Amino acid sequence: METDYKTQQRSQYAEVYISDIPQLKNIFLEIFKLESVNENFGIPFLILKKGSNIAAFASLFIKDNKIDFQIYQNSDLTINERAGFEKNAESYFRQNNSANFRDVEQLKSSIIQMIDWLNI
């Protein structure tokens, strides 16, 4: 009897680095079928990697004049992977005290700068 083994890709959480931004931009554009990013792209702060690929990312945005975050994913995640990433992003969001996480005006400014930079 033959057994097929599937390579299981281990999920990792990581902070977003500037070098990740072009890939996150591409994920966002692909999800929404856009030509350029908009304010919904926000400020990415956490990624979920499966193997060497980014499967999802969490991004800060402003909703009803309050700071919140949204998760964007470009591949199928299991319920547990999605729930684990959401929990990790929520924890990171609650514990981070930098200006983008706590000051609405600062985040607005950062989002505008990010959009301008990415749409050059």
KEMIRO-23987 format. One record per residue: residue in three letters; x, y, z of N, C-alpha, C, O in turn. Coordinates in steps of 0.2 Angstrom, whole numbers, padded with zeros to 4 digits, always signed. Example, Ala and Ser with C-alpha at 12.3 -4.5 7.8 and 13.67 -1.06 7.14 Angstrom:
// residues 2
Ala+0066-0028+0039+0062-0022+0039+0066-0016+0039+0071-0017+0042 Ser+0064-0011+0035+0068-0005+0036+0064+0000+0039+0067+0006+0040 
***
This chain:
// residues 120
Met+0004-0006+0000+0000+0000+0000+0004+0006+0000+0009+0007+0004 Glu+0003+0011-0005+0007+0017-0005+0003+0022-0001-0003+0023-0001 Thr+0008+0027+0002+0005+0032+0006+0007+0039+0003+0013+0039+0002 Asp+0003+0043+0002+0005+0050-0001+0006+0054+0005+0002+0055+0010 Tyr+0011+0058+0005+0013+0063+0010+0012+0070+0007+0016+0071+0002 Lys+0009+0074+0011+0008+0081+0009+0013+0085+0013+0014+0084+0019 Thr+0017+0089+0010+0021+0093+0013+0017+0098+0017+0013+0102+0014 Gln+0018+0098+0023+0014+0103+0027+0018+0109+0028+0024+0109+0031 Gln+0015+0115+0026+0019+0121+0027+0017+0124+0034+0011+0125+0035 Arg+0022+0126+0037+0021+0129+0044+0019+0136+0043+0023+0140+0040 Ser+0014+0138+0047+0012+0145+0047+0017+0149+0052+0018+0147+0058 Gln+0018+0155+0050+0022+0160+0055+0019+0166+0055+0017+0169+0049 Tyr+0020+0170+0060+0017+0177+0061+0024+0181+0061+0029+0179+0064 Ala+0023+0187+0058+0029+0191+0058+0027+0198+0057+0022+0200+0054 Glu+0031+0203+0060+0029+0210+0059+0031+0212+0051+0035+0208+0048 Val+0028+0217+0049+0029+0219+0042+0035+0223+0041+0036+0228+0045 Tyr+0039+0222+0036+0045+0226+0035+0044+0229+0028+0040+0227+0024 Ile+0047+0234+0027+0047+0238+0021+0048+0234+0015+0044+0235+0010 Ser+0052+0229+0015+0053+0224+0010+0047+0220+0008+0046+0217+0003 Asp+0042+0219+0013+0036+0215+0012+0031+0219+0008+0026+0216+0005 Ile+0031+0226+0008+0026+0230+0006+0024+0229-0002+0018+0229-0003 Pro+0029+0228-0006+0027+0227-0013+0023+0221-0014+0018+0221-0018 Gln+0024+0216-0010+0020+0209-0011+0013+0210-0008+0008+0208-0010 Leu+0013+0214-0002+0006+0216+0001+0002+0220-0004-0004+0219-0004 Lys+0005+0225-0007+0002+0229-0012-0001+0224-0018-0007+0225-0020 Asn+0003+0220-0020+0000+0215-0025-0005+0211-0023-0010+0210-0027 Ile-0005+0208-0017-0010+0204-0014-0017+0209-0014-0022+0206-0016 Phe-0016+0215-0011-0022+0219-0011-0025+0221-0018-0031+0220-0019 Leu-0021+0222-0022-0023+0224-0029-0027+0218-0032-0032+0219-0036 Glu-0024+0212-0031-0027+0206-0034-0034+0204-0031-0038+0202-0034 Ile-0034+0205-0024-0040+0204-0021-0046+0208-0023-0051+0205-0025 Phe-0045+0214-0024-0050+0219-0026-0050+0221-0033-0054+0225-0036 Lys-0046+0218-0037-0045+0219-0045-0045+0226-0046-0048+0229-0050 Leu-0040+0229-0043-0038+0237-0043-0032+0238-0047-0028+0233-0048 Glu-0031+0244-0050-0025+0246-0053-0020+0250-0048-0014+0250-0049 Ser-0023+0253-0043-0019+0256-0038-0022+0255-0031-0028+0254-0030 Val-0018+0256-0026-0021+0255-0019-0025+0261-0017-0024+0267-0020 Asn-0029+0260-0012-0033+0266-0009-0033+0266-0002-0029+0262+0001 Glu-0037+0270+0001-0036+0270+0009-0038+0264+0012-0036+0263+0018 Asn-0041+0259+0009-0042+0253+0012-0036+0248+0013-0036+0244+0017 Phe-0031+0250+0009-0025+0246+0010-0022+0248+0017-0019+0243+0020 Gly-0023+0254+0020-0021+0255+0027-0013+0255+0028-0009+0256+0023 Ile-0012+0253+0034-0005+0252+0036-0004+0245+0038-0006+0244+0044 Pro-0001+0241+0034+0000+0234+0036+0005+0233+0042+0010+0237+0042 Phe+0003+0229+0047+0007+0228+0053+0009+0221+0054+0014+0220+0058 Leu+0006+0216+0052+0007+0209+0053+0006+0205+0047+0001+0206+0044 Ile+0010+0200+0046+0009+0195+0041+0008+0188+0043+0011+0186+0048 Leu+0005+0184+0039+0005+0177+0040+0008+0173+0035+0006+0174+0029 Lys+0014+0170+0036+0018+0166+0031+0016+0159+0031+0016+0156+0037 Lys+0015+0156+0025+0015+0149+0025+0021+0147+0021+0021+0148+0014 Gly+0025+0144+0024+0032+0142+0020+0035+0149+0019+0036+0153+0023 Ser+0037+0150+0013+0040+0157+0011+0035+0162+0008+0037+0167+0006 Asn+0029+0160+0007+0024+0164+0004+0019+0168+0010+0018+0165+0015 Ile+0018+0174+0008+0013+0178+0013+0006+0176+0011+0004+0176+0005 Ala+0003+0173+0016-0004+0170+0015-0010+0176+0017-0015+0176+0014 Ala-0008+0180+0021-0012+0185+0024-0009+0191+0027-0003+0190+0029 Phe-0012+0196+0028-0009+0202+0032-0014+0206+0035-0020+0206+0033 Ala-0012+0209+0041-0017+0213+0045-0015+0220+0044-0009+0222+0044 Ser-0020+0225+0043-0018+0231+0041-0022+0236+0045-0028+0235+0046 Leu-0019+0242+0048-0023+0247+0051-0027+0251+0047-0025+0253+0041 Phe-0033+0253+0049-0037+0257+0045-0042+0261+0050-0042+0260+0056 Ile-0045+0266+0047-0050+0270+0051-0057+0269+0049-0059+0269+0043 Lys-0061+0267+0054-0068+0266+0053-0072+0270+0059-0070+0269+0065 Asp-0076+0274+0056-0080+0278+0061-0076+0282+0065-0077+0283+0071 Asn-0070+0285+0063-0066+0289+0066-0062+0286+0072-0060+0289+0077 Lys-0062+0279+0071-0058+0275+0076-0053+0270+0073-0055+0268+0067 Ile-0048+0269+0076-0043+0264+0073-0045+0257+0074-0047+0255+0079 Asp-0045+0253+0068-0046+0246+0069-0041+0243+0064-0037+0246+0061 Phe-0042+0236+0063-0038+0233+0058-0042+0228+0054-0048+0226+0056 Gln-0040+0226+0048-0043+0222+0043-0038+0217+0041-0032+0218+0041 Ile-0040+0211+0040-0036+0205+0038-0038+0204+0030-0044+0203+0028 Tyr-0033+0204+0026-0033+0202+0019-0029+0196+0018-0024+0195+0021 Gln-0032+0191+0014-0029+0185+0013-0029+0183+0006-0034+0185+0002 Asn-0024+0180+0003-0024+0179-0004-0023+0171-0005-0023+0169-0011 Ser-0024+0167+0000-0024+0160-0001-0029+0157+0004-0031+0160+0009 Asp-0031+0151+0002-0035+0147+0007-0032+0146+0014-0026+0143+0014 Leu-0035+0148+0019-0033+0147+0026-0038+0142+0029-0044+0142+0028 Thr-0035+0138+0033-0040+0133+0037-0044+0138+0042-0041+0144+0043 Ile-0049+0136+0045-0052+0139+0050-0048+0141+0056-0048+0146+0059 Asn-0044+0136+0058-0039+0137+0063-0033+0142+0061-0031+0146+0066 Glu-0031+0142+0055-0026+0146+0053-0029+0154+0053-0025+0158+0056 Arg-0035+0154+0051-0038+0161+0051-0039+0163+0058-0038+0169+0059 Ala-0042+0159+0062-0043+0161+0069-0037+0163+0073-0037+0167+0077 Gly-0032+0159+0072-0025+0160+0075-0022+0166+0073-0020+0170+0077 Phe-0023+0168+0066-0020+0174+0064-0024+0180+0067-0021+0185+0069 Glu-0031+0180+0067-0035+0185+0069-0033+0186+0077-0033+0192+0079 Lys-0032+0181+0081-0031+0181+0088-0024+0185+0089-0023+0189+0093 Asn-0019+0183+0085-0013+0186+0085-0013+0193+0083-0009+0197+0087 Ala-0016+0195+0078-0017+0202+0076-0020+0206+0081-0018+0212+0082 Glu-0026+0203+0084-0029+0207+0089-0025+0208+0095-0025+0214+0098 Ser-0021+0203+0097-0016+0204+0103-0011+0210+0101-0010+0214+0105 Tyr-0008+0209+0095-0003+0214+0093-0006+0221+0093-0003+0226+0095 Phe-0012+0221+0090-0016+0228+0090-0017+0231+0096-0016+0237+0097 Arg-0019+0227+0101-0020+0229+0108-0014+0231+0112-0014+0236+0116 Gln-0009+0228+0111-0003+0229+0115+0002+0235+0112+0006+0237+0115 Asn+0001+0236+0105+0006+0241+0102+0003+0248+0104-0003+0250+0103 Asn+0008+0252+0106+0006+0259+0108+0009+0265+0104+0009+0270+0106 Ser+0012+0263+0098+0015+0268+0094+0009+0272+0091+0003+0270+0091 Ala+0011+0278+0088+0006+0283+0086+0001+0280+0081-0005+0282+0082 Asn+0003+0276+0076-0002+0274+0071-0007+0269+0074-0013+0269+0072 Phe-0006+0266+0080-0011+0262+0083-0015+0266+0088-0020+0263+0090 Arg-0013+0272+0090-0017+0275+0095-0020+0282+0093-0024+0285+0096 Asp-0017+0285+0088-0018+0292+0086-0022+0292+0079-0018+0291+0074 Val-0028+0294+0079-0032+0294+0072-0029+0298+0067-0028+0296+0061 Glu-0027+0304+0069-0024+0309+0065-0017+0307+0062-0016+0308+0056 Gln-0013+0304+0066-0007+0301+0064-0008+0295+0059-0004+0295+0054 Leu-0013+0291+0060-0014+0286+0056-0017+0288+0049-0014+0286+0044 Lys-0021+0293+0049-0023+0296+0043-0018+0299+0039-0017+0297+0033 Ser-0013+0302+0042-0007+0305+0038-0003+0299+0036-0001+0300+0030 Ser-0002+0294+0040+0002+0288+0037-0001+0285+0031+0003+0283+0027 Ile-0007+0284+0032-0011+0281+0026-0010+0285+0020-0009+0282+0014 Ile-0011+0291+0020-0010+0296+0014-0003+0295+0011-0003+0294+0005 Gln+0002+0295+0016+0008+0295+0013+0010+0288+0010+0013+0287+0005 Met+0007+0283+0013+0008+0276+0010+0005+0275+0004+0008+0273-0001 Ile-0001+0278+0003-0005+0277-0004-0001+0281-0009+0000+0279-0014 Asp+0001+0287-0007+0005+0292-0012+0011+0288-0014+0013+0288-0020 Trp+0015+0285-0009+0021+0282-0011+0020+0275-0015+0024+0274-0020 Leu+0015+0272-0014+0014+0265-0018+0011+0267-0025+0011+0263-0029 Asn+0007+0272-0025+0004+0274-0032+0009+0278-0037+0006+0281-0042 Ile+0015+0279-0035+0019+0283-0039+0021+0279-0045+0024+0281-0050 
***
